[in-house]
Amino acid sequence: MTTSTTYTMKSIASYPVGGGSHPTVSMNNQSTIVVGWASTASTNLYCRVGVADADGQTWQWGEQDHYDGGNAASLAVNNSNVVVDVHRSSTGSNNLFCRVGAVDVSNRSISWGESVKFDGGGDPYVSLNDNNRVIAVWPSTNSTNLYYRSGTVDPQLRTITWEGGHKFTAGSHPTVSINNNNVVIFGWASTASTKLLYQVGSLASDGSFFAAPSVEYGNGDLAETSD
């Protein structure tokens, strides 16, 4: 016998945090929120930190911070308040950059490390776990191939040591999530149909991915995963 569970969500409030395009958001178990976006009037990337009040239903926001140049950023924060950013160059190239930051909860701000090129491709998406394992996915800019690259964050040096990049399938609009057991789920849209697909597997220490076959789960275009 199969049972089903119905989930509901209560809307609390909306918060104006900035203006721009390509928004990204991540929240940890302490209800600390990191949001980011790209300017529509320049090549700047901005972020902002929100910290939950004692009631857990309202947030106090820090100042808007211009933290880099580029486009199509993705941010992820873990339960140690380590933040990883990946984004695409705004110079017309397909260069992908990353940087590591640390959230200062009391000041509601992020102290960032250096911005470093780590690969090349289209708009990237990133996920980070509490073991400081990070994984990024992105589409090729000249084919339908999708790629991932995993690495390990050093929170003190605010750097990432990356393993080699890997093609994992073909499609568009890839997304990824990794949990604290290094179980990874990829999501993407088919470029040959209206199918949405996902694939679950385990990430090894060398960056290789041992996966079950991909599964079609719905119809549409843009896929997204979360922890």
Secondary structure, DSSP 8 states (H G I E B T S, - for coil): --------------------EEEEEEE-TT--EEEEEE-SSSSEEEEEEEEE-TTSS-EEE---EEEEE-EEEEEEE-TT-EEEEEEE-SSSS-EEEEEEEEEETTTTEEEE---EEEEE-SS-EEEE-TT-EEEEEEE-SSSSEEEEEEEEEETTTTEEEE---EEEEE-EEEEEEE-TT-EEEEEEE-SSSSEEEEEEEEE-TTS-EEE---EEEEE-S------
